[in-house]
């Protein structure tokens, strides 16, 4: 997935927080799309006199704006389209899948063919910037027809300077997929606050994911900046045995600029998870202290520590009294529970931005709504990634991540662990036609269980990007 990076503005600072919860997903999605369409209708000579000399670049003390979609390395690119066609092999399709009735069933690995469409880039105006990344493909597999169909991923971001001191940022991300490997969200490397992103799924079941964020930033002076925002989202899984998720929350905080390269800040957050197809919900309160530092040429580092107060209600399996077990003919039953716990979290990230290349790595520990089998969970993850333009024709993208998930509610399952690696190489053949090849590997397991899945996905193909059809920069 495409990332966004914008140039640092001397008079403002900080990483943006999460966005505002909107009551209905359809309304939230349409509102953001309407803003995107309206960008091209704005007067190109508009804007305040203070920004008349150049387009709006986005905000952030640390130079990291949420509008990071539509960049190649550290530079924005015009909004362009590309078409692709290729072949693939997925070995992990053989573990589990869902049939047309939503039941989990075994399958088999298969060769396949697919065609894809990609739209990506940025549009900059005098007082606003818009980024988009949209990917869609249709896959046809020779042996496992249950996976035939479309997979789609959408990233939208819009930031606008409302007044000299106030800025508004909106982000939306959506995903429709039926595969564990090949899910575009597994290539997300930052720039968006994703609470419920389904990247640690256990089964190849079709899922639908949508999350929106909105944030308002107010710059009091050259030292202080305040942020307020909220978020809302859903995850829907076709498998009837796996839980759905509804979530919403809010955040507020302040950042103090120590000097040109360093900022410190604090924030408070609230999140609510509600699970469909299973009984349970959680309220999560958090308090964080963060620090951001720019050093060297193009290097940015950030770190935070958080204390979470998690309050969860749900249902768990329990052993029955022998007398009751004899009457009912079973040794196990279910009981409702309510748990309150406090747990620490942390995060750290180091990033190097070149003109058209990036390197990043880091770690994160936070509370997430699980993967449908695990509900409210503590997730610890580590990641590293790079995009590298070897020359005018060759480019490389690579990433690796490891995650561990443990339930904060009913502790009836062992910890879930996952490791993944992805490498993609592409080469321009002509100005508009290119060759690409990628390989992905993933392994995941549940402690104390016989489940131990591992698989690979290999793709190879051609893509066509008509250079005469950009929508502007």
C-alpha positions as a Markdown table, in Angstrom:
| # | Residue | x | y | z |
|---|---|---|---|---|
| 1 | Unk | 0.0 | 0.0 | 0.0 |
| 2 | Unk | 1.1 | 3.5 | -0.7 |
| 3 | Unk | 2.5 | 5.7 | 2.1 |
| 4 | Unk | 2.4 | 9.5 | 2.5 |
| 5 | Unk | 5.1 | 11.7 | 3.6 |
| 6 | Unk | 5.0 | 15.5 | 3.5 |
| 7 | Unk | 7.5 | 18.3 | 4.0 |
| 8 | Unk | 8.0 | 19.8 | 7.5 |
| 9 | Unk | 6.4 | 23.1 | 8.2 |
| 10 | Unk | 8.6 | 25.3 | 10.6 |
| 11 | Unk | 5.7 | 26.8 | 12.5 |
| 12 | Unk | 3.8 | 23.7 | 13.5 |
| 13 | Unk | 4.5 | 20.3 | 14.9 |
| 14 | Unk | 3.5 | 16.8 | 16.0 |
| 15 | Unk | 2.0 | 13.6 | 14.8 |
| 16 | Unk | -1.7 | 13.8 | 14.3 |
| 17 | Unk | -4.0 | 11.7 | 16.6 |
| 18 | Unk | -6.8 | 9.5 | 15.7 |
| 19 | Unk | -10.0 | 10.9 | 14.0 |
| 20 | Unk | -13.6 | 11.5 | 14.9 |
| 21 | Unk | -16.2 | 8.8 | 15.3 |
| 22 | Unk | -19.2 | 9.0 | 13.0 |
| 23 | Unk | -22.4 | 7.2 | 13.8 |
| 24 | Unk | -23.0 | 5.5 | 10.5 |
| 25 | Unk | -20.3 | 3.9 | 8.4 |
| 26 | Unk | -22.0 | 4.7 | 5.1 |
| 27 | Unk | -22.4 | 8.4 | 6.0 |
| 28 | Unk | -18.8 | 8.6 | 7.2 |
| 29 | Unk | -17.5 | 7.0 | 4.0 |
| 30 | Unk | -19.6 | 9.1 | 1.6 |
| 31 | Unk | -18.6 | 12.4 | 3.4 |
| 32 | Unk | -14.9 | 11.7 | 2.9 |
| 33 | Unk | -15.4 | 10.7 | -0.7 |
| 34 | Unk | -17.4 | 13.9 | -1.3 |
| 35 | Unk | -14.6 | 16.0 | 0.1 |
| 36 | Unk | -12.2 | 14.2 | -2.3 |
| 37 | Unk | -14.4 | 15.0 | -5.3 |
| 38 | Unk | -14.9 | 18.6 | -4.3 |
| 39 | Unk | -11.1 | 19.2 | -4.4 |
| 40 | Unk | -11.0 | 19.6 | -8.1 |
| 41 | Unk | -13.9 | 22.1 | -8.0 |
| 42 | Unk | -12.0 | 24.5 | -5.8 |
| 43 | Unk | -10.5 | 27.7 | -7.2 |
| 44 | Unk | -6.8 | 27.2 | -7.8 |
| 45 | Unk | -6.2 | 30.8 | -6.8 |
| 46 | Unk | -7.9 | 30.4 | -3.5 |
| 47 | Unk | -6.4 | 30.4 | 0.0 |
| 48 | Unk | -5.0 | 33.0 | 2.4 |
| 49 | Unk | -2.3 | 35.4 | 1.5 |
| 50 | Unk | 0.1 | 33.5 | 3.8 |
| 51 | Unk | 0.0 | 30.4 | 1.6 |
| 52 | Unk | -0.3 | 32.1 | -1.8 |
| 53 | Unk | 3.3 | 31.2 | -2.9 |
| 54 | Unk | 3.0 | 27.4 | -2.8 |
| 55 | Unk | 0.4 | 24.6 | -2.3 |
| 56 | Unk | -0.5 | 23.4 | 1.2 |
| 57 | Unk | 1.8 | 20.6 | 2.3 |
| 58 | Unk | 0.1 | 19.3 | 5.5 |
| 59 | Unk | 1.0 | 19.8 | 9.1 |
| 60 | Unk | 3.1 | 18.3 | 11.8 |
| 61 | Unk | 5.8 | 19.5 | 14.2 |
| 62 | Unk | 7.7 | 16.3 | 13.5 |
| 63 | Unk | 7.2 | 16.5 | 9.7 |
| 64 | Unk | 5.0 | 13.4 | 9.8 |
| 65 | Unk | 1.5 | 14.2 | 8.5 |
| 66 | Unk | -1.4 | 11.8 | 8.3 |
| 67 | Unk | -1.6 | 12.7 | 4.6 |
| 68 | Unk | 1.1 | 10.2 | 3.6 |
| 69 | Unk | -0.9 | 8.3 | 1.0 |
| 70 | Unk | 0.3 | 9.0 | -2.6 |
| 71 | Unk | 4.0 | 9.4 | -2.0 |
| 72 | Unk | 7.0 | 7.7 | -3.6 |
| 73 | Unk | 9.6 | 7.9 | -0.9 |
| 74 | Unk | 9.5 | 11.4 | 0.5 |
| 75 | Unk | 8.0 | 13.0 | -2.6 |
| 76 | Unk | 4.3 | 13.2 | -3.7 |
| 77 | Unk | 3.3 | 12.0 | -7.1 |
| 78 | Unk | 0.4 | 12.9 | -9.4 |
| 79 | Unk | -2.7 | 10.8 | -9.2 |
| 80 | Unk | -2.3 | 8.1 | -11.8 |
| 81 | Unk | -3.8 | 4.7 | -12.7 |
| 82 | Unk | -2.2 | 1.4 | -13.7 |
| 83 | Unk | -3.5 | -2.0 | -14.9 |
| 84 | Unk | -1.9 | -5.3 | -14.2 |
| 85 | Unk | -2.3 | -9.0 | -15.2 |
| 86 | Unk | -0.4 | -11.9 | -13.8 |
| 87 | Unk | -0.3 | -15.4 | -12.4 |
| 88 | Unk | 0.0 | -16.6 | -8.8 |
| 89 | Unk | 0.4 | -19.6 | -6.5 |
| 90 | Unk | -1.1 | -19.7 | -3.0 |
| 91 | Unk | -0.2 | -22.6 | -0.9 |
| 92 | Unk | -2.0 | -21.5 | 2.3 |
| 93 | Unk | -5.5 | -21.8 | 0.7 |
| 94 | Unk | -5.4 | -25.5 | 1.6 |
| 95 | Unk | -5.6 | -24.9 | 5.3 |
| 96 | Unk | -9.1 | -23.5 | 5.9 |
| 97 | Unk | -11.7 | -21.5 | 3.9 |
| 98 | Unk | -15.4 | -20.7 | 4.1 |
| 99 | Unk | -18.0 | -22.2 | 1.8 |
| 100 | Unk | -21.0 | -20.3 | 0.4 |
| 101 | Unk | -22.9 | -20.8 | 3.7 |
| 102 | Unk | -20.1 | -19.3 | 5.8 |
| 103 | Unk | -18.9 | -22.6 | 7.3 |
| 104 | Unk | -15.2 | -23.3 | 7.8 |
| 105 | Unk | -14.0 | -26.0 | 5.5 |
| 106 | Unk | -10.6 | -27.5 | 4.3 |
| 107 | Unk | -9.3 | -26.6 | 0.8 |
| 108 | Unk | -6.2 | -27.0 | -1.3 |
| 109 | Unk | -3.4 | -24.8 | -2.6 |
| 110 | Unk | -3.8 | -23.6 | -6.1 |
| 111 | Unk | -2.4 | -21.8 | -9.1 |
| 112 | Unk | -4.4 | -18.8 | -10.3 |
| 113 | Unk | -4.6 | -15.8 | -12.6 |
| 114 | Unk | -5.6 | -12.3 | -11.8 |
| 115 | Unk | -6.2 | -8.8 | -13.2 |
| 116 | Unk | -5.8 | -5.7 | -11.2 |
| 117 | Unk | -6.5 | -1.9 | -11.1 |
| 118 | Unk | -4.5 | 0.6 | -9.1 |
| 119 | Unk | -5.1 | 4.3 | -8.5 |
| 120 | Unk | -2.7 | 6.4 | -6.4 |
| 121 | Unk | -1.2 | 9.8 | -5.8 |
| 122 | Unk | -1.8 | 13.2 | -4.3 |
| 123 | Unk | -3.6 | 16.4 | -5.2 |
| 124 | Unk | -2.3 | 19.6 | -3.6 |
| 125 | Unk | -4.2 | 22.9 | -3.4 |
| 126 | Unk | -3.4 | 26.2 | -1.7 |
| 127 | Unk | -5.0 | 25.3 | 1.6 |
| 128 | Unk | -5.5 | 21.5 | 1.4 |
| 129 | Unk | -3.9 | 18.2 | 0.3 |
| 130 | Unk | -5.6 | 15.0 | -0.7 |
| 131 | Unk | -4.1 | 11.5 | -1.0 |
| 132 | Unk | -5.6 | 8.4 | -2.4 |
| 133 | Unk | -4.6 | 4.8 | -2.8 |
| 134 | Unk | -7.1 | 2.3 | -4.3 |
| 135 | Unk | -6.4 | -1.3 | -5.3 |
| 136 | Unk | -8.8 | -3.9 | -6.8 |
| 137 | Unk | -8.2 | -7.2 | -8.4 |
| 138 | Unk | -10.1 | -10.2 | -9.6 |
| 139 | Unk | -8.6 | -13.7 | -9.0 |
| 140 | Unk | -9.5 | -17.0 | -10.6 |
| 141 | Unk | -8.0 | -20.2 | -9.1 |
| 142 | Unk | -7.9 | -23.4 | -11.0 |
| 143 | Unk | -8.5 | -25.8 | -8.0 |
| 144 | Unk | -10.2 | -23.8 | -5.2 |
| 145 | Unk | -13.1 | -21.9 | -6.8 |
| 146 | Unk | -14.3 | -20.8 | -3.4 |
| 147 | Unk | -11.6 | -18.1 | -3.5 |
| 148 | Unk | -12.5 | -16.7 | -6.9 |
| 149 | Unk | -13.7 | -13.1 | -6.7 |
| 150 | Unk | -12.6 | -9.6 | -6.0 |
| 151 | Unk | -10.3 | -8.1 | -3.4 |
| 152 | Unk | -10.2 | -4.4 | -2.8 |
| 153 | Unk | -8.4 | -1.9 | -0.6 |
| 154 | Unk | -9.0 | 1.9 | -0.3 |
| 155 | Unk | -6.9 | 4.6 | 1.5 |
| 156 | Unk | -8.1 | 8.2 | 1.6 |
| 157 | Unk | -6.6 | 11.2 | 3.5 |
| 158 | Unk | -7.6 | 14.8 | 3.4 |
| 159 | Unk | -6.0 | 17.7 | 5.4 |
| 160 | Unk | -7.0 | 21.3 | 5.3 |
| 161 | Unk | -5.8 | 24.5 | 6.9 |
| 162 | Unk | -9.1 | 25.9 | 8.2 |
| 163 | Unk | -7.6 | 29.0 | 9.8 |
| 164 | Unk | -4.0 | 30.2 | 10.4 |
| 165 | Unk | -3.9 | 28.2 | 13.6 |
| 166 | Unk | -6.4 | 25.4 | 13.0 |
| 167 | Unk | -6.1 | 22.4 | 10.7 |
| 168 | Unk | -8.5 | 19.5 | 10.0 |
| 169 | Unk | -7.4 | 16.0 | 8.9 |
| 170 | Unk | -9.7 | 13.1 | 7.8 |
| 171 | Unk | -8.6 | 9.6 | 7.0 |
| 172 | Unk | -10.6 | 6.5 | 5.8 |
| 173 | Unk | -9.3 | 3.0 | 5.1 |
| 174 | Unk | -11.4 | 0.1 | 3.8 |
| 175 | Unk | -10.6 | -3.4 | 2.8 |
| 176 | Unk | -12.5 | -6.4 | 1.3 |
| 177 | Unk | -10.5 | -9.7 | 1.1 |
| 178 | Unk | -10.9 | -13.4 | 1.4 |
| 179 | Unk | -7.2 | -14.4 | 2.0 |
| 180 | Unk | -4.8 | -14.3 | 4.9 |
| 181 | Unk | -1.8 | -14.0 | 2.5 |
| 182 | Unk | -2.3 | -11.3 | -0.1 |
| 183 | Unk | -4.3 | -9.1 | 2.2 |
| 184 | Unk | -3.2 | -5.5 | 1.2 |
| 185 | Unk | -3.4 | -4.4 | 4.9 |
| 186 | Unk | -0.5 | -6.7 | 5.7 |
| 187 | Unk | 1.7 | -4.2 | 3.8 |
| 188 | Unk | 0.6 | -1.2 | 5.8 |
| 189 | Unk | 3.7 | 0.4 | 7.2 |
| 190 | Unk | 2.4 | 3.4 | 9.0 |
| 191 | Unk | 0.9 | 6.8 | 8.7 |
| 192 | Unk | -2.6 | 5.8 | 9.8 |
| 193 | Unk | -4.0 | 5.0 | 13.3 |
| 194 | Unk | -5.6 | 1.5 | 12.7 |
| 195 | Unk | -7.2 | 0.1 | 15.9 |
| 196 | Unk | -9.0 | -2.8 | 14.3 |
| 197 | Unk | -7.0 | -3.6 | 11.1 |
| 198 | Unk | -7.5 | -7.3 | 10.5 |
| 199 | Unk | -3.9 | -8.3 | 9.8 |
| 200 | Unk | -3.6 | -11.2 | 12.3 |
| 201 | Unk | -6.4 | -13.4 | 10.9 |
| 202 | Unk | -6.4 | -17.1 | 11.5 |
| 203 | Unk | -8.7 | -18.3 | 8.6 |
| 204 | Unk | -9.2 | -17.5 | 4.9 |
| 205 | Unk | -12.6 | -16.1 | 5.3 |
| 206 | Unk | -14.0 | -13.1 | 3.4 |
| 207 | Unk | -14.0 | -10.0 | 5.6 |
| 208 | Unk | -15.0 | -6.4 | 5.3 |
| 209 | Unk | -13.1 | -3.7 | 7.2 |
| 210 | Unk | -13.7 | 0.1 | 7.4 |
| 211 | Unk | -12.3 | 2.7 | 9.8 |
| 212 | Unk | -12.4 | 6.5 | 9.7 |
| 213 | Unk | -10.5 | 9.0 | 11.8 |
| 214 | Unk | -10.8 | 12.8 | 12.1 |
| 215 | Unk | -8.6 | 15.2 | 14.0 |
| 216 | Unk | -8.5 | 18.9 | 14.7 |
| 217 | Unk | -5.2 | 20.5 | 15.5 |
| 218 | Unk | -4.8 | 24.0 | 17.1 |
| 219 | Unk | -1.4 | 25.7 | 17.2 |
| 220 | Unk | -1.4 | 28.0 | 20.2 |
| 221 | Unk | 2.1 | 29.4 | 19.5 |
| 222 | Unk | 5.5 | 28.2 | 18.3 |
| 223 | Unk | 5.8 | 25.9 | 21.3 |
| 224 | Unk | 2.3 | 24.5 | 22.0 |
| 225 | Unk | -0.1 | 22.5 | 19.9 |
| 226 | Unk | -3.4 | 20.8 | 20.9 |
| 227 | Unk | -5.1 | 17.9 | 19.2 |
| 228 | Unk | -8.6 | 16.5 | 19.5 |
| 229 | Unk | -10.3 | 13.7 | 17.5 |
| 230 | Unk | -12.2 | 10.5 | 17.3 |
| 231 | Unk | -12.6 | 7.3 | 15.3 |
| 232 | Unk | -15.1 | 4.7 | 14.3 |
| 233 | Unk | -15.0 | 1.4 | 12.4 |
| 234 | Unk | -16.3 | -2.1 | 11.7 |
| 235 | Unk | -15.0 | -5.5 | 10.9 |
| 236 | Unk | -17.4 | -8.1 | 9.4 |
| 237 | Unk | -16.3 | -11.7 | 8.9 |
| 238 | Unk | -18.3 | -14.2 | 6.7 |
| 239 | Unk | -17.5 | -17.1 | 8.9 |
| 240 | Unk | -20.3 | -17.6 | 11.4 |
| 241 | Unk | -18.0 | -18.9 | 14.1 |
| 242 | Unk | -15.8 | -15.7 | 14.1 |
| 243 | Unk | -16.9 | -12.5 | 15.9 |
| 244 | Unk | -17.6 | -9.2 | 14.2 |
| 245 | Unk | -16.4 | -5.9 | 15.7 |
| 246 | Unk | -18.0 | -2.4 | 16.0 |
| 247 | Unk | -15.7 | 0.2 | 17.6 |
| 248 | Unk | -15.6 | 3.9 | 18.3 |
| 249 | Unk | -13.4 | 6.2 | 20.5 |
| 250 | Unk | -11.8 | 9.6 | 21.0 |
| 251 | Unk | -8.5 | 11.2 | 21.9 |
| 252 | Unk | -7.2 | 14.5 | 23.1 |
| 253 | Unk | -3.7 | 15.8 | 23.9 |
| 254 | Unk | -1.1 | 18.5 | 23.7 |
| 255 | Unk | 2.5 | 18.7 | 22.3 |
| 256 | Unk | 5.3 | 21.0 | 23.4 |
| 257 | Unk | 8.1 | 21.8 | 21.1 |
| 258 | Unk | 11.3 | 21.7 | 23.0 |
| 259 | Unk | 13.4 | 22.9 | 20.1 |
| 260 | Unk | 13.5 | 22.7 | 16.4 |
| 261 | Unk | 14.1 | 18.9 | 16.4 |
| 262 | Unk | 12.4 | 17.7 | 19.6 |
| 263 | Unk | 8.9 | 17.6 | 20.9 |
| 264 | Unk | 7.2 | 16.0 | 23.9 |
| 265 | Unk | 3.6 | 15.5 | 24.6 |
| 266 | Unk | 0.8 | 13.6 | 26.4 |
| 267 | Unk | -2.6 | 12.3 | 25.4 |
| 268 | Unk | -5.6 | 10.5 | 26.8 |
| 269 | Unk | -7.7 | 8.0 | 24.8 |
| 270 | Unk | -10.9 | 6.1 | 25.0 |
| 271 | Unk | -12.0 | 3.1 | 22.9 |
| 272 | Unk | -15.1 | 0.9 | 22.9 |
| 273 | Unk | -15.3 | -2.5 | 21.3 |
| 274 | Unk | -18.6 | -4.3 | 20.8 |
| 275 | Unk | -18.6 | -7.8 | 19.3 |
| 276 | Unk | -21.2 | -9.3 | 17.0 |
| 277 | Unk | -22.2 | -13.0 | 16.8 |
| 278 | Unk | -20.6 | -13.4 | 20.3 |
| 279 | Unk | -21.5 | -11.8 | 23.6 |
| 280 | Unk | -18.9 | -9.3 | 24.8 |
| 281 | Unk | -17.7 | -5.7 | 24.9 |
| 282 | Unk | -14.8 | -3.7 | 26.2 |
| 283 | Unk | -14.0 | -0.2 | 27.3 |
| 284 | Unk | -10.4 | 0.9 | 27.2 |
| 285 | Unk | -9.0 | 4.0 | 28.8 |
| 286 | Unk | -5.4 | 5.1 | 28.1 |
| 287 | Unk | -2.9 | 7.7 | 29.1 |
| 288 | Unk | 0.3 | 8.3 | 27.1 |
| 289 | Unk | 3.5 | 10.3 | 27.2 |
| 290 | Unk | 5.4 | 10.6 | 23.8 |
| 291 | Unk | 8.6 | 12.0 | 22.5 |
| 292 | Unk | 9.6 | 12.8 | 18.9 |
| 293 | Unk | 13.1 | 13.6 | 17.7 |
| 294 | Unk | 14.5 | 14.4 | 14.3 |
| 295 | Unk | 18.2 | 13.8 | 13.9 |
| 296 | Unk | 20.7 | 13.6 | 11.1 |
| 297 | Unk | 19.5 | 14.2 | 7.5 |
| 298 | Unk | 16.0 | 12.7 | 7.0 |
| 299 | Unk | 16.0 | 10.6 | 10.2 |
| 300 | Unk | 12.9 | 10.7 | 12.5 |
| 301 | Unk | 12.4 | 8.8 | 15.7 |
| 302 | Unk | 9.4 | 8.6 | 18.0 |
| 303 | Unk | 8.5 | 6.8 | 21.2 |
| 304 | Unk | 5.6 | 6.6 | 23.7 |
| 305 | Unk | 4.6 | 4.7 | 26.8 |
| 306 | Unk | 1.0 | 4.1 | 27.7 |
| 307 | Unk | -1.0 | 2.8 | 30.7 |
| 308 | Unk | -4.3 | 1.0 | 29.7 |
| 309 | Unk | -7.3 | 0.5 | 32.0 |
| 310 | Unk | -9.3 | -2.3 | 30.3 |
| 311 | Unk | -12.8 | -3.3 | 31.4 |
| 312 | Unk | -14.3 | -6.3 | 29.7 |
| 313 | Unk | -17.5 | -8.3 | 29.9 |
| 314 | Unk | -18.1 | -11.6 | 28.1 |
| 315 | Unk | -18.7 | -15.3 | 28.3 |
| 316 | Unk | -16.2 | -18.1 | 29.1 |
| 317 | Unk | -16.2 | -21.9 | 29.4 |
| 318 | Unk | -16.0 | -23.3 | 32.9 |
| 319 | Unk | -15.9 | -26.8 | 34.5 |
| 320 | Unk | -19.2 | -27.8 | 36.0 |
| 321 | Unk | -19.8 | -29.2 | 39.5 |
| 322 | Unk | -19.8 | -33.0 | 39.2 |
| 323 | Unk | -23.5 | -33.2 | 40.3 |
| 324 | Unk | -24.6 | -30.6 | 37.7 |
| 325 | Unk | -22.4 | -32.3 | 35.1 |
| 326 | Unk | -24.1 | -35.6 | 35.8 |
| 327 | Unk | -27.6 | -34.0 | 35.4 |
| 328 | Unk | -26.7 | -32.2 | 32.2 |
| 329 | Unk | -24.5 | -34.9 | 30.6 |
| 330 | Unk | -21.5 | -32.5 | 30.0 |
| 331 | Unk | -18.5 | -31.5 | 32.0 |
| 332 | Unk | -18.4 | -27.9 | 30.7 |
| 333 | Unk | -20.7 | -24.9 | 30.8 |
| 334 | Unk | -20.6 | -21.1 | 30.1 |
| 335 | Unk | -20.7 | -18.2 | 32.5 |
| 336 | Unk | -20.7 | -14.5 | 32.1 |
| 337 | Unk | -17.7 | -12.6 | 33.5 |
| 338 | Unk | -16.5 | -9.0 | 34.1 |
| 339 | Unk | -12.8 | -8.2 | 34.3 |
| 340 | Unk | -11.0 | -5.0 | 35.0 |
| 341 | Unk | -7.2 | -4.8 | 34.5 |
| 342 | Unk | -4.4 | -2.4 | 34.0 |
| 343 | Unk | -1.6 | -3.2 | 31.5 |
| 344 | Unk | 1.3 | -1.2 | 30.1 |
| 345 | Unk | 1.8 | -0.4 | 26.4 |
| 346 | Unk | 4.6 | 1.1 | 24.4 |
| 347 | Unk | 5.7 | 2.1 | 20.9 |
| 348 | Unk | 8.9 | 3.1 | 19.1 |
| 349 | Unk | 9.6 | 3.9 | 15.5 |
| 350 | Unk | 12.7 | 5.0 | 13.6 |
| 351 | Unk | 12.4 | 6.2 | 10.0 |
| 352 | Unk | 14.8 | 7.4 | 7.3 |
| 353 | Unk | 13.4 | 9.3 | 4.3 |
| 354 | Unk | 15.4 | 9.6 | 1.1 |
| 355 | Unk | 14.3 | 11.4 | -2.0 |
| 356 | Unk | 12.4 | 8.4 | -3.3 |
| 357 | Unk | 13.3 | 5.7 | -0.8 |
| 358 | Unk | 12.4 | 5.0 | 2.8 |
| 359 | Unk | 13.6 | 2.7 | 5.6 |
| 360 | Unk | 11.6 | 2.2 | 8.8 |
| 361 | Unk | 11.5 | -0.2 | 11.8 |
| 362 | Unk | 9.9 | -0.3 | 15.2 |
| 363 | Unk | 7.8 | -2.0 | 17.8 |
| 364 | Unk | 4.3 | -1.5 | 19.3 |
| 365 | Unk | 2.3 | -2.9 | 22.2 |
| 366 | Unk | -1.4 | -2.0 | 22.5 |
| 367 | Unk | -4.9 | -3.2 | 23.1 |
| 368 | Unk | -6.8 | -4.4 | 20.0 |
| 369 | Unk | -10.2 | -6.1 | 19.3 |
| 370 | Unk | -8.6 | -9.4 | 18.3 |
| 371 | Unk | -9.1 | -11.6 | 15.2 |
| 372 | Unk | -12.6 | -13.0 | 15.6 |
| 373 | Unk | -11.4 | -16.0 | 17.7 |
| 374 | Unk | -9.5 | -13.9 | 20.2 |
| 375 | Unk | -11.6 | -10.9 | 21.3 |
| 376 | Unk | -10.1 | -8.0 | 23.3 |
| 377 | Unk | -6.4 | -8.7 | 23.2 |
| 378 | Unk | -3.0 | -7.3 | 24.1 |
| 379 | Unk | -0.9 | -7.3 | 20.9 |
| 380 | Unk | 2.9 | -6.9 | 20.7 |
| 381 | Unk | 4.4 | -6.4 | 17.3 |
| 382 | Unk | 7.7 | -5.7 | 15.7 |
| 383 | Unk | 8.2 | -4.6 | 12.1 |
| 384 | Unk | 10.8 | -3.4 | 9.5 |
| 385 | Unk | 10.3 | -2.3 | 5.9 |
| 386 | Unk | 11.9 | -0.5 | 3.0 |
| 387 | Unk | 11.0 | 0.9 | -0.4 |
| 388 | Unk | 14.1 | 1.3 | -2.6 |
| 389 | Unk | 14.4 | 2.8 | -6.1 |
| 390 | Unk | 17.5 | 1.0 | -7.4 |
| 391 | Unk | 17.6 | 3.2 | -10.5 |
| 392 | Unk | 15.2 | 4.6 | -13.1 |
| 393 | Unk | 14.0 | 1.1 | -14.0 |
| 394 | Unk | 14.4 | -1.2 | -10.9 |
| 395 | Unk | 12.6 | -0.8 | -7.6 |
| 396 | Unk | 12.4 | -3.0 | -4.5 |
| 397 | Unk | 9.9 | -3.2 | -1.6 |
| 398 | Unk | 10.4 | -5.5 | 1.4 |
| 399 | Unk | 8.9 | -5.9 | 4.8 |
| 400 | Unk | 9.0 | -8.2 | 7.8 |
| 401 | Unk | 6.8 | -8.4 | 10.9 |
| 402 | Unk | 6.2 | -10.5 | 14.0 |
| 403 | Unk | 3.2 | -10.3 | 16.3 |
| 404 | Unk | 2.0 | -12.0 | 19.5 |
| 405 | Unk | -1.6 | -11.8 | 20.7 |
| 406 | Unk | -3.0 | -12.8 | 24.1 |
| 407 | Unk | -6.6 | -12.4 | 25.3 |
| 408 | Unk | -7.4 | -9.9 | 28.1 |
| 409 | Unk | -10.8 | -11.6 | 28.7 |
| 410 | Unk | -11.5 | -15.3 | 28.8 |
| 411 | Unk | -8.1 | -16.9 | 28.9 |
| 412 | Unk | -9.1 | -20.3 | 27.4 |
| 413 | Unk | -6.6 | -20.2 | 24.4 |
| 414 | Unk | -2.9 | -20.0 | 24.4 |
| 415 | Unk | -1.1 | -17.0 | 22.9 |
| 416 | Unk | -1.4 | -16.5 | 19.1 |
| 417 | Unk | 1.9 | -15.8 | 17.3 |
| 418 | Unk | 2.5 | -14.7 | 13.7 |
| 419 | Unk | 5.6 | -14.1 | 11.5 |
| 420 | Unk | 5.5 | -12.7 | 7.9 |
| 421 | Unk | 8.0 | -11.7 | 5.2 |
| 422 | Unk | 7.2 | -10.0 | 1.9 |
| 423 | Unk | 9.5 | -9.0 | -1.0 |
| 424 | Unk | 8.5 | -7.4 | -4.3 |
| 425 | Unk | 10.7 | -6.4 | -7.3 |
| 426 | Unk | 9.6 | -4.4 | -10.3 |
| 427 | Unk | 11.2 | -3.2 | -13.5 |
| 428 | Unk | 10.2 | -0.8 | -16.2 |
| 429 | Unk | 10.3 | -2.4 | -19.7 |
| 430 | Unk | 9.1 | 0.7 | -21.5 |
| 431 | Unk | 7.9 | 4.1 | -20.3 |
| 432 | Unk | 4.4 | 2.7 | -19.6 |
| 433 | Unk | 4.9 | -1.1 | -19.3 |
| 434 | Unk | 6.6 | -2.8 | -16.4 |
| 435 | Unk | 7.3 | -6.3 | -15.0 |
| 436 | Unk | 6.7 | -7.2 | -11.3 |
| 437 | Unk | 7.2 | -10.2 | -9.1 |
| 438 | Unk | 6.5 | -10.8 | -5.4 |
| 439 | Unk | 6.8 | -13.5 | -2.8 |
| 440 | Unk | 5.1 | -13.6 | 0.7 |
| 441 | Unk | 5.6 | -16.1 | 3.5 |
| 442 | Unk | 3.6 | -16.4 | 6.7 |
| 443 | Unk | 3.6 | -18.7 | 9.7 |
| 444 | Unk | 1.3 | -18.6 | 12.6 |
| 445 | Unk | 0.2 | -20.8 | 15.5 |
| 446 | Unk | -1.7 | -20.9 | 18.8 |
| 447 | Unk | 0.3 | -22.1 | 21.9 |
| 448 | Unk | -1.0 | -25.4 | 23.2 |
| 449 | Unk | -2.9 | -26.1 | 19.9 |
| 450 | Unk | -2.2 | -28.4 | 17.0 |
| 451 | Unk | -2.9 | -25.4 | 14.7 |
| 452 | Unk | 0.4 | -24.4 | 13.0 |
| 453 | Unk | -0.2 | -22.9 | 9.6 |
| 454 | Unk | 2.5 | -21.7 | 7.2 |
| 455 | Unk | 2.3 | -20.8 | 3.6 |
| 456 | Unk | 3.6 | -18.9 | 0.7 |
| 457 | Unk | 2.2 | -16.7 | -2.1 |
| 458 | Unk | 4.1 | -16.0 | -5.3 |
| 459 | Unk | 3.0 | -13.7 | -8.1 |
| 460 | Unk | 4.5 | -12.6 | -11.4 |
| 461 | Unk | 3.0 | -10.3 | -14.1 |
| 462 | Unk | 3.0 | -7.2 | -16.1 |
| 463 | Unk | 1.5 | -3.8 | -15.4 |
| 464 | Unk | 0.6 | -0.9 | -17.7 |
| 465 | Unk | 0.6 | 2.8 | -16.5 |
| 466 | Unk | -0.5 | 5.3 | -19.1 |
| 467 | Unk | 1.7 | 8.3 | -18.4 |
| 468 | Unk | -0.6 | 10.5 | -20.5 |
| 469 | Unk | -3.5 | 10.2 | -18.0 |
| 470 | Unk | -2.5 | 11.8 | -14.7 |
| 471 | Unk | -5.2 | 13.7 | -12.8 |
| 472 | Unk | -2.7 | 16.4 | -11.6 |
| 473 | Unk | -0.5 | 17.0 | -8.6 |
